[in-house]
Amino acid sequence: HNMKTEQITTIFEALSQEGRLKIFRLMVEHSQTGITPTEIYTHLGSMAKNTLSFHLNILTQAGLCTYKKNGKSLIYKPNCKLIKKAAEFLLKDCCEGNCQC
């Protein structure tokens, strides 16, 4: 499962914006049940809805989350496996490839 540096760059570019990082963390906190854009909006308070939509789109395109329709609502969930793979990529050569840190 080797990740390409372009994919890693896309992941970190998506998470490098404070609003998107907050959104992703909220998704992680609700990873079991998922979270709707309305719930995210309520938690964040000060983000415009069109801005939230823009950020959710970037996170989705980067593969950091998925969504499914539930009636009229969308339920977003984080792609925790992708973050784990990104961390593995960053640390794979630590301690000569046998990370003990």
C-alpha positions as CSV (number, residue, x, y, z in Angstrom):
1,H,0.0,0.0,0.0
2,N,2.6,2.6,-1.1
3,M,1.2,6.1,-1.2
4,K,2.5,8.5,-3.8
5,T,3.9,11.8,-2.7
6,E,1.2,13.6,-4.8
7,Q,-1.5,11.9,-2.8
8,I,0.2,12.8,0.5
9,T,0.6,16.4,-0.7
10,T,-3.1,16.6,-1.5
11,I,-4.0,15.3,1.9
12,F,-1.8,17.8,3.8
13,E,-2.9,20.7,1.5
14,A,-6.5,19.9,2.3
15,L,-5.8,19.8,6.1
16,S,-3.5,22.8,6.0
17,Q,-6.4,25.2,6.2
18,E,-7.7,25.8,9.8
19,G,-11.4,25.5,8.9
20,R,-10.9,22.2,7.1
21,L,-8.8,20.8,9.9
22,K,-11.6,21.7,12.4
23,I,-14.2,20.1,10.1
24,F,-12.1,16.9,9.7
25,R,-11.6,16.7,13.5
26,L,-15.3,17.0,14.0
27,M,-15.8,14.2,11.6
28,V,-13.3,12.1,13.5
29,E,-15.2,12.9,16.8
30,H,-18.4,11.6,15.1
31,S,-16.8,8.8,13.1
32,Q,-19.2,6.1,14.3
33,T,-22.4,7.9,13.5
34,G,-21.3,10.4,10.9
35,I,-22.2,14.1,10.9
36,T,-24.3,16.3,8.7
37,P,-23.2,19.6,7.3
38,T,-25.9,21.3,9.5
39,E,-24.3,19.7,12.6
40,I,-20.9,20.8,11.5
41,Y,-22.2,24.3,10.9
42,T,-23.8,24.4,14.3
43,H,-20.5,23.2,16.0
44,L,-18.4,25.8,14.1
45,G,-20.8,28.6,14.4
46,S,-19.0,31.3,12.5
47,M,-18.5,29.7,9.0
48,A,-20.7,30.7,6.1
49,K,-22.7,27.7,4.7
50,N,-21.2,28.2,1.2
51,T,-17.7,28.2,2.7
52,L,-18.5,25.0,4.6
53,S,-19.7,23.4,1.4
54,F,-16.5,24.4,-0.4
55,H,-14.4,22.9,2.4
56,L,-16.4,19.7,2.5
57,N,-15.8,19.4,-1.3
58,I,-12.1,19.8,-0.9
59,L,-11.9,17.2,1.9
60,T,-14.0,14.8,-0.2
61,Q,-11.9,15.3,-3.3
62,A,-8.7,14.6,-1.2
63,G,-10.3,11.3,-0.1
64,L,-10.4,12.4,3.6
65,C,-14.1,11.8,3.9
66,T,-17.0,10.1,2.3
67,Y,-20.7,10.9,2.5
68,K,-23.9,9.1,2.0
69,K,-27.4,10.4,1.5
70,N,-29.9,9.8,4.2
71,G,-33.2,11.2,3.0
72,K,-32.5,14.9,2.3
73,S,-29.4,14.9,4.5
74,L,-25.8,14.0,3.7
75,I,-23.9,12.1,6.4
76,Y,-20.1,12.7,6.3
77,K,-17.6,10.2,7.8
78,P,-13.8,10.6,7.9
79,N,-11.5,8.2,6.0
80,C,-9.4,7.3,9.0
81,K,-7.5,4.6,7.0
82,L,-6.2,7.3,4.7
83,I,-4.8,9.3,7.6
84,K,-3.2,6.2,9.1
85,K,-1.6,5.5,5.7
86,A,-0.3,9.0,5.5
87,A,1.2,8.7,9.0
88,E,2.8,5.4,8.0
89,F,4.2,7.1,4.9
90,L,5.8,9.9,7.0
91,L,7.3,7.5,9.5
92,K,8.2,4.4,7.4
93,D,11.9,5.0,7.5
94,C,12.1,6.1,11.2
95,C,14.5,4.1,13.2
96,E,15.9,2.5,10.0
97,G,12.4,1.3,9.1
98,N,11.6,-0.2,12.5
99,C,10.0,2.8,14.2
100,Q,10.2,2.5,18.0
101,C,9.2,6.1,18.7
